[in-house]
Amino acid sequence: MQRTATSRHYLMVEPTYFDVEYSINPWMHPELPTYPKVALEQWSALRDLYLELGHRVDVLEPRPGLPDMVFSANGATVVDGRVLVARFRHPQRRPESDVFRGWFTDHGFSVVRQAQWTNEGEGDCLTAGARILAGSGFRTTPEAHTEIQEFLGLPTVTLTLTDPRYYHLDTALAVLDDDLIMYSPQAFSADSVRRLQELYPDAITASADDAEAFGLNAVSDGRHVVLPHGATGVIAQLRERGFEPIGVDMSELQKAGGGPKCCTLELRGAA
């Protein structure tokens, strides 16, 4: 099957102040060393790859004291130019909301609102064609899903995460195109797995090893799928389905529980 890429518009944040200073997910170990120079090299390679693929990348200036701000996907959800800014669960990340809201306002987005309920942006709200797949269980609250649906104007499917290693939906599921996803069944409640099977009977399912390699924290433009190179099983499955997987090294940023998608917020409908 011939897949077609479409040009995308992304917002990224350079990891100038990246570090693992605290632990708010099981991947974070502040007692272990981090190497900011390596994180910057890996992030820069990801940004350059997007540009080579023909996508537009805007960069939001990082702020000191916000080491997780590099994970820009968590900052908002943007659909048809409407921006719902995140309301973070953990106090360490809450100041990020004002920075993201200011950027969107300064860059001409006319409808910008901060979420009333705890909601961690595209970390838990993945746009899939004419619906939003919305995660809960660790960060975004179920009440936020109603707000997301009403504000963004798309029906929202609630999915419950059950494994704390996969604390955001984008660590357990990736949207490949409007009608196809890949996901890890082990990360979800039984009811959520049944719902995904109903909606996406042809979905790619990932092994435990691929999920642990952050293989589902992936970015797709409909043809190219950017994901950690260690997820060899899903890379093979993507090739079989006609996609062009591109493996990248995000090992330093994975120390904070992030991969390619975590670093990439898609601006749908932006000018």
Secondary structure, DSSP 8 states (H G I E B T S, - for coil): --------EEEEE--TT----S-SSTT--TTS---HHHHHHHHHHHHHHHHHTT-EEEEE---TT-TTTT-GGGGEEEETTEEEE-B-SSTTTTTHHHHHHHHHHHTT-SEEEE-SS-B-GGGTEEEETTEEEEEESSSS-HHHHHHHHHHH-S-EEEEEB--TTS-SGGGTEEEEETTEEEE-GGGB-HHHHHHHHHH-TT-EE--HHHHHTTTTS-EESSSEEEEETT-HHHHHHHHHTT-EEEEE--TTGGGGT--TGGG-EE-TT--
